[in-house]
Amino acid sequence: MSAFSENLKTCRKRLHESQEVVAVHCGISSMSYRRYESGEREPPLRKLCILADYFGVTLDQLAGRAPLPFGED
C-alpha cells in the first residue's frame, strides 16, 4: 500500500466517514474512491486537490511527502 492510499484512509477514518460519503462529497464514484484507498489507482491532479481540500491537508501531506497534521486516532 502506498503512502498516498494509507494517508487517504487515515484522513477518512479521522472524520469517521464511509468511503461512499467521501466519494459523494468529492464528486468521485464509490468504486474509484475504493481503488484510490486500496492503492489500485491514483486520482488525477484535479481530484487530488478536491480530496486534500475535503480532508484539510496539503497535497504533500496526502501524498506522504510531509507528515499529516494529526496522528492516528
LOKEMAR-993695 format. One record per atom (N, C-alpha, C): residue in three letters; residue number from 1; x, z, y; atom name. Coordinates in Angstrom, 1 decimal, m for minus. Last residue first. Layout:
<sites>
<resn->ala resi->NUM c1->X c3->Z c2->Y name->CA>
...
</sites>
This chain:
<sites>
<resn->asp resi->73 c1->m5.7 c3->15.2 c2->8.2 name->N>
<resn->asp resi->73 c1->m6.7 c3->16.4 c2->8.3 name->CA>
<resn->asp resi->73 c1->m7.0 c3->16.9 c2->6.9 name->C>
<resn->glu resi->72 c1->m2.5 c3->14.3 c2->9.1 name->N>
<resn->glu resi->72 c1->m3.5 c3->14.3 c2->8.0 name->CA>
<resn->glu resi->72 c1->m4.4 c3->15.5 c2->8.2 name->C>
<resn->gly resi->71 c1->m2.1 c3->14.3 c2->12.7 name->N>
<resn->gly resi->71 c1->m1.7 c3->14.5 c2->11.3 name->CA>
<resn->gly resi->71 c1->m2.8 c3->14.3 c2->10.3 name->C>
<resn->phe resi->70 c1->m2.0 c3->12.0 c2->15.4 name->N>
<resn->phe resi->70 c1->m2.6 c3->13.1 c2->14.7 name->CA>
<resn->phe resi->70 c1->m2.1 c3->13.2 c2->13.3 name->C>
<resn->pro resi->69 c1->m1.1 c3->9.6 c2->16.4 name->N>
<resn->pro resi->69 c1->m1.1 c3->10.8 c2->17.3 name->CA>
<resn->pro resi->69 c1->m1.7 c3->12.0 c2->16.7 name->C>
<resn->leu resi->68 c1->1.2 c3->8.1 c2->14.0 name->N>
<resn->leu resi->68 c1->m0.2 c3->8.3 c2->14.5 name->CA>
<resn->leu resi->68 c1->m0.2 c3->9.6 c2->15.4 name->C>
<resn->pro resi->67 c1->4.4 c3->6.8 c2->15.0 name->N>
<resn->pro resi->67 c1->3.6 c3->7.8 c2->14.3 name->CA>
<resn->pro resi->67 c1->2.2 c3->7.8 c2->14.9 name->C>
<resn->ala resi->66 c1->5.0 c3->3.3 c2->14.9 name->N>
<resn->ala resi->66 c1->5.1 c3->4.5 c2->15.6 name->CA>
<resn->ala resi->66 c1->4.2 c3->5.5 c2->14.9 name->C>
<resn->arg resi->65 c1->4.6 c3->1.3 c2->13.1 name->N>
<resn->arg resi->65 c1->5.9 c3->1.3 c2->13.9 name->CA>
<resn->arg resi->65 c1->6.1 c3->2.5 c2->14.7 name->C>
<resn->gly resi->64 c1->2.2 c3->1.2 c2->11.9 name->N>
<resn->gly resi->64 c1->3.2 c3->2.0 c2->11.2 name->CA>
<resn->gly resi->64 c1->4.5 c3->2.0 c2->11.9 name->C>
<resn->ala resi->63 c1->0.1 c3->m0.2 c2->13.0 name->N>
<resn->ala resi->63 c1->1.0 c3->m0.9 c2->12.1 name->CA>
<resn->ala resi->63 c1->2.1 c3->m0.1 c2->11.4 name->C>
<resn->leu resi->62 c1->m1.0 c3->1.8 c2->14.6 name->N>
<resn->leu resi->62 c1->m1.8 c3->1.3 c2->13.5 name->CA>
<resn->leu resi->62 c1->m0.9 c3->0.5 c2->12.5 name->C>
<resn->gln resi->61 c1->1.1 c3->2.1 c2->16.4 name->N>
<resn->gln resi->61 c1->0.7 c3->3.2 c2->15.6 name->CA>
<resn->gln resi->61 c1->m0.1 c3->2.7 c2->14.4 name->C>
<resn->asp resi->60 c1->1.1 c3->m0.4 c2->17.6 name->N>
<resn->asp resi->60 c1->2.3 c3->0.1 c2->16.9 name->CA>
<resn->asp resi->60 c1->2.0 c3->1.2 c2->16.0 name->C>
<resn->leu resi->59 c1->m1.4 c3->m0.5 c2->18.8 name->N>
<resn->leu resi->59 c1->m1.1 c3->m1.4 c2->17.7 name->CA>
<resn->leu resi->59 c1->0.1 c3->m0.9 c2->16.9 name->C>
<resn->thr resi->58 c1->m2.6 c3->3.0 c2->19.3 name->N>
<resn->thr resi->58 c1->m1.9 c3->1.7 c2->19.7 name->CA>
<resn->thr resi->58 c1->m1.7 c3->0.8 c2->18.5 name->C>
<resn->val resi->57 c1->m5.9 c3->4.3 c2->18.9 name->N>
<resn->val resi->57 c1->m4.5 c3->4.3 c2->18.7 name->CA>
<resn->val resi->57 c1->m3.9 c3->3.0 c2->19.2 name->C>
<resn->gly resi->56 c1->m8.7 c3->4.6 c2->18.7 name->N>
<resn->gly resi->56 c1->m8.0 c3->5.2 c2->19.8 name->CA>
<resn->gly resi->56 c1->m6.5 c3->5.4 c2->19.5 name->C>
<resn->phe resi->55 c1->m10.2 c3->3.2 c2->16.9 name->N>
<resn->phe resi->55 c1->m9.7 c3->4.4 c2->16.5 name->CA>
<resn->phe resi->55 c1->m8.9 c3->5.2 c2->17.5 name->C>
<resn->tyr resi->54 c1->m11.0 c3->1.0 c2->18.6 name->N>
<resn->tyr resi->54 c1->m12.0 c3->1.8 c2->17.9 name->CA>
<resn->tyr resi->54 c1->m11.4 c3->3.2 c2->17.5 name->C>
<resn->asp resi->53 c1->m8.5 c3->m0.1 c2->19.2 name->N>
<resn->asp resi->53 c1->m9.3 c3->0.5 c2->20.2 name->CA>
<resn->asp resi->53 c1->m10.4 c3->1.4 c2->19.6 name->C>
<resn->ala resi->52 c1->m7.7 c3->m1.0 c2->16.6 name->N>
<resn->ala resi->52 c1->m6.9 c3->0.0 c2->17.3 name->CA>
<resn->ala resi->52 c1->m7.7 c3->0.7 c2->18.4 name->C>
<resn->leu resi->51 c1->m9.7 c3->m2.9 c2->16.1 name->N>
<resn->leu resi->51 c1->m9.6 c3->m1.7 c2->15.3 name->CA>
<resn->leu resi->51 c1->m8.8 c3->m0.6 c2->16.0 name->C>
<resn->ile resi->50 c1->m9.2 c3->m4.7 c2->18.2 name->N>
<resn->ile resi->50 c1->m10.5 c3->m4.1 c2->18.1 name->CA>
<resn->ile resi->50 c1->m10.4 c3->m2.8 c2->17.3 name->C>
<resn->cys resi->49 c1->m6.6 c3->m5.6 c2->17.4 name->N>
<resn->cys resi->49 c1->m6.9 c3->m4.9 c2->18.7 name->CA>
<resn->cys resi->49 c1->m8.2 c3->m4.2 c2->18.7 name->C>
<resn->leu resi->48 c1->m7.2 c3->m6.7 c2->15.0 name->N>
<resn->leu resi->48 c1->m6.2 c3->m5.6 c2->15.0 name->CA>
<resn->leu resi->48 c1->m6.5 c3->m4.8 c2->16.3 name->C>
<resn->lys resi->47 c1->m8.7 c3->m8.9 c2->15.7 name->N>
<resn->lys resi->47 c1->m9.4 c3->m7.8 c2->15.0 name->CA>
<resn->lys resi->47 c1->m8.5 c3->m6.6 c2->15.0 name->C>
<resn->arg resi->46 c1->m6.7 c3->m10.4 c2->17.0 name->N>
<resn->arg resi->46 c1->m7.9 c3->m10.0 c2->17.7 name->CA>
<resn->arg resi->46 c1->m8.6 c3->m8.9 c2->17.1 name->C>
<resn->leu resi->45 c1->m4.8 c3->m10.9 c2->14.9 name->N>
<resn->leu resi->45 c1->m4.5 c3->m10.0 c2->16.1 name->CA>
<resn->leu resi->45 c1->m5.7 c3->m9.6 c2->16.8 name->C>
<resn->pro resi->44 c1->m6.4 c3->m10.7 c2->11.7 name->N>
<resn->pro resi->44 c1->m5.8 c3->m11.4 c2->12.8 name->CA>
<resn->pro resi->44 c1->m5.7 c3->m10.5 c2->14.0 name->C>
<resn->pro resi->43 c1->m5.6 c3->m8.3 c2->9.1 name->N>
<resn->pro resi->43 c1->m6.5 c3->m8.9 c2->10.0 name->CA>
<resn->pro resi->43 c1->m5.7 c3->m9.7 c2->11.1 name->C>
<resn->glu resi->42 c1->m4.5 c3->m8.8 c2->5.8 name->N>
<resn->glu resi->42 c1->m4.2 c3->m8.2 c2->7.1 name->CA>
<resn->glu resi->42 c1->m5.1 c3->m9.0 c2->8.1 name->C>
<resn->arg resi->41 c1->m5.4 c3->m7.9 c2->2.4 name->N>
<resn->arg resi->41 c1->m5.3 c3->m8.8 c2->3.5 name->CA>
<resn->arg resi->41 c1->m4.9 c3->m8.1 c2->4.8 name->C>
<resn->glu resi->40 c1->m5.0 c3->m5.8 c2->0.6 name->N>
<resn->glu resi->40 c1->m5.1 c3->m7.2 c2->0.1 name->CA>
<resn->glu resi->40 c1->m4.9 c3->m8.3 c2->1.2 name->C>
<resn->gly resi->39 c1->m5.0 c3->m3.2 c2->1.4 name->N>
<resn->gly resi->39 c1->m3.8 c3->m4.0 c2->1.5 name->CA>
<resn->gly resi->39 c1->m3.8 c3->m5.4 c2->1.0 name->C>
<resn->ser resi->38 c1->m7.3 c3->m1.8 c2->1.6 name->N>
<resn->ser resi->38 c1->m6.7 c3->m1.9 c2->0.2 name->CA>
<resn->ser resi->38 c1->m5.3 c3->m2.6 c2->0.3 name->C>
<resn->glu resi->37 c1->m8.1 c3->m2.3 c2->4.2 name->N>
<resn->glu resi->37 c1->m7.7 c3->m0.9 c2->3.8 name->CA>
<resn->glu resi->37 c1->m7.0 c3->m0.9 c2->2.4 name->C>
<resn->tyr resi->36 c1->m8.7 c3->m5.0 c2->4.1 name->N>
<resn->tyr resi->36 c1->m7.6 c3->m4.5 c2->5.0 name->CA>
<resn->tyr resi->36 c1->m7.1 c3->m3.2 c2->4.6 name->C>
<resn->arg resi->35 c1->m10.7 c3->m5.0 c2->2.2 name->N>
<resn->arg resi->35 c1->m9.5 c3->m5.7 c2->1.9 name->CA>
<resn->arg resi->35 c1->m8.4 c3->m5.3 c2->2.8 name->C>
<resn->arg resi->34 c1->m12.7 c3->m3.7 c2->3.7 name->N>
<resn->arg resi->34 c1->m12.2 c3->m3.1 c2->2.4 name->CA>
<resn->arg resi->34 c1->m10.9 c3->m3.7 c2->2.0 name->C>
<resn->tyr resi->33 c1->m13.1 c3->m5.6 c2->5.7 name->N>
<resn->tyr resi->33 c1->m12.5 c3->m4.3 c2->6.0 name->CA>
<resn->tyr resi->33 c1->m12.0 c3->m3.6 c2->4.8 name->C>
<resn->ser resi->32 c1->m14.2 c3->m7.7 c2->4.2 name->N>
<resn->ser resi->32 c1->m12.9 c3->m7.9 c2->4.9 name->CA>
<resn->ser resi->32 c1->m12.3 c3->m6.5 c2->5.2 name->C>
<resn->met resi->31 c1->m16.6 c3->m6.4 c2->3.4 name->N>
<resn->met resi->31 c1->m15.6 c3->m6.9 c2->2.4 name->CA>
<resn->met resi->31 c1->m14.2 c3->m7.1 c2->3.0 name->C>
<resn->ser resi->30 c1->m17.9 c3->m6.0 c2->5.8 name->N>
<resn->ser resi->30 c1->m17.5 c3->m4.9 c2->5.0 name->CA>
<resn->ser resi->30 c1->m16.4 c3->m5.3 c2->4.0 name->C>
<resn->ser resi->29 c1->m16.8 c3->m8.0 c2->8.5 name->N>
<resn->ser resi->29 c1->m17.6 c3->m7.9 c2->7.3 name->CA>
<resn->ser resi->29 c1->m17.0 c3->m6.7 c2->6.5 name->C>
<resn->ile resi->28 c1->m16.7 c3->m6.7 c2->11.8 name->N>
<resn->ile resi->28 c1->m15.9 c3->m7.2 c2->10.6 name->CA>
<resn->ile resi->28 c1->m16.9 c3->m7.1 c2->9.4 name->C>
<resn->gly resi->27 c1->m17.3 c3->m5.4 c2->14.2 name->N>
<resn->gly resi->27 c1->m17.7 c3->m6.8 c2->14.0 name->CA>
<resn->gly resi->27 c1->m16.9 c3->m7.5 c2->12.9 name->C>
<resn->cys resi->26 c1->m16.9 c3->m2.7 c2->14.5 name->N>
<resn->cys resi->26 c1->m15.8 c3->m3.6 c2->14.9 name->CA>
<resn->cys resi->26 c1->m16.1 c3->m5.1 c2->14.7 name->C>
<resn->his resi->25 c1->m19.2 c3->m1.6 c2->13.5 name->N>
<resn->his resi->25 c1->m18.8 c3->m1.3 c2->14.8 name->CA>
<resn->his resi->25 c1->m17.8 c3->m2.2 c2->15.4 name->C>
<resn->val resi->24 c1->m19.1 c3->m2.5 c2->10.8 name->N>
<resn->val resi->24 c1->m20.2 c3->m2.9 c2->11.7 name->CA>
<resn->val resi->24 c1->m19.8 c3->m2.7 c2->13.1 name->C>
<resn->ala resi->23 c1->m16.7 c3->m1.2 c2->9.9 name->N>
<resn->ala resi->23 c1->m16.8 c3->m2.7 c2->9.9 name->CA>
<resn->ala resi->23 c1->m17.9 c3->m3.1 c2->10.8 name->C>
<resn->val resi->22 c1->m17.4 c3->1.5 c2->10.1 name->N>
<resn->val resi->22 c1->m16.3 c3->0.9 c2->10.9 name->CA>
<resn->val resi->22 c1->m16.4 c3->m0.6 c2->11.0 name->C>
<resn->val resi->21 c1->m19.5 c3->1.5 c2->8.1 name->N>
<resn->val resi->21 c1->m19.8 c3->1.9 c2->9.5 name->CA>
<resn->val resi->21 c1->m18.7 c3->1.3 c2->10.4 name->C>
<resn->glu resi->20 c1->m18.1 c3->0.8 c2->5.8 name->N>
<resn->glu resi->20 c1->m19.2 c3->0.0 c2->6.3 name->CA>
<resn->glu resi->20 c1->m19.5 c3->0.2 c2->7.7 name->C>
<resn->gln resi->19 c1->m16.4 c3->2.9 c2->5.3 name->N>
<resn->gln resi->19 c1->m15.9 c3->1.6 c2->5.6 name->CA>
<resn->gln resi->19 c1->m16.9 c3->0.7 c2->6.2 name->C>
<resn->ser resi->18 c1->m17.6 c3->5.8 c2->7.1 name->N>
<resn->ser resi->18 c1->m17.5 c3->5.0 c2->5.9 name->CA>
<resn->ser resi->18 c1->m16.9 c3->3.7 c2->6.3 name->C>
<resn->glu resi->17 c1->m16.0 c3->8.5 c2->8.9 name->N>
<resn->glu resi->17 c1->m16.8 c3->7.3 c2->8.8 name->CA>
<resn->glu resi->17 c1->m16.6 c3->6.5 c2->7.5 name->C>
<resn->his resi->16 c1->m14.4 c3->10.6 c2->9.8 name->N>
<resn->his resi->16 c1->m15.4 c3->10.8 c2->8.8 name->CA>
<resn->his resi->16 c1->m16.5 c3->9.7 c2->8.8 name->C>
<resn->leu resi->15 c1->m12.2 c3->10.2 c2->11.4 name->N>
<resn->leu resi->15 c1->m13.5 c3->10.1 c2->12.1 name->CA>
<resn->leu resi->15 c1->m14.7 c3->10.4 c2->11.1 name->C>
<resn->arg resi->14 c1->m10.3 c3->10.3 c2->9.4 name->N>
<resn->arg resi->14 c1->m10.3 c3->11.3 c2->10.5 name->CA>
<resn->arg resi->14 c1->m11.6 c3->11.3 c2->11.3 name->C>
<resn->lys resi->13 c1->m10.8 c3->8.0 c2->8.0 name->N>
<resn->lys resi->13 c1->m11.2 c3->9.4 c2->7.4 name->CA>
<resn->lys resi->13 c1->m11.2 c3->10.4 c2->8.5 name->C>
<resn->arg resi->12 c1->m9.8 c3->6.1 c2->9.7 name->N>
<resn->arg resi->12 c1->m11.2 c3->6.1 c2->9.4 name->CA>
<resn->arg resi->12 c1->m11.6 c3->7.5 c2->8.8 name->C>
<resn->cys resi->11 c1->m7.1 c3->6.8 c2->9.8 name->N>
<resn->cys resi->11 c1->m7.9 c3->6.8 c2->11.0 name->CA>
<resn->cys resi->11 c1->m9.4 c3->6.9 c2->10.7 name->C>
<resn->thr resi->10 c1->m6.4 c3->6.4 c2->7.1 name->N>
<resn->thr resi->10 c1->m6.2 c3->7.7 c2->7.7 name->CA>
<resn->thr resi->10 c1->m7.1 c3->7.8 c2->9.0 name->C>
<resn->lys resi->9 c1->m6.8 c3->3.7 c2->6.8 name->N>
<resn->lys resi->9 c1->m7.6 c3->4.6 c2->6.0 name->CA>
<resn->lys resi->9 c1->m7.6 c3->6.0 c2->6.6 name->C>
<resn->leu resi->8 c1->m4.8 c3->2.7 c2->8.5 name->N>
<resn->leu resi->8 c1->m6.2 c3->2.4 c2->8.7 name->CA>
<resn->leu resi->8 c1->m7.2 c3->3.4 c2->8.0 name->C>
<resn->asn resi->7 c1->m2.6 c3->3.7 c2->7.3 name->N>
<resn->asn resi->7 c1->m2.9 c3->4.2 c2->8.6 name->CA>
<resn->asn resi->7 c1->m4.4 c3->3.9 c2->9.0 name->C>
<resn->glu resi->6 c1->m2.6 c3->2.2 c2->5.0 name->N>
<resn->glu resi->6 c1->m2.6 c3->3.6 c2->4.9 name->CA>
<resn->glu resi->6 c1->m3.1 c3->4.2 c2->6.2 name->C>
<resn->ser resi->5 c1->m2.3 c3->m0.4 c2->6.1 name->N>
<resn->ser resi->5 c1->m3.5 c3->m0.1 c2->5.3 name->CA>
<resn->ser resi->5 c1->m3.7 c3->1.5 c2->5.2 name->C>
<resn->phe resi->4 c1->0.2 c3->m0.1 c2->7.4 name->N>
<resn->phe resi->4 c1->m1.0 c3->m0.5 c2->8.1 name->CA>
<resn->phe resi->4 c1->m2.2 c3->m0.1 c2->7.3 name->C>
<resn->ala resi->3 c1->2.0 c3->0.4 c2->5.3 name->N>
<resn->ala resi->3 c1->1.8 c3->1.4 c2->6.4 name->CA>
<resn->ala resi->3 c1->0.5 c3->1.1 c2->7.1 name->C>
<resn->ser resi->2 c1->0.6 c3->m0.8 c2->2.2 name->N>
<resn->ser resi->2 c1->1.4 c3->m0.9 c2->3.4 name->CA>
<resn->ser resi->2 c1->1.1 c3->0.2 c2->4.4 name->C>
<resn->met resi->1 c1->0.8 c3->0.0 c2->m1.2 name->N>
<resn->met resi->1 c1->0.0 c3->0.0 c2->0.0 name->CA>
<resn->met resi->1 c1->0.9 c3->0.0 c2->1.2 name->C>
</sites>
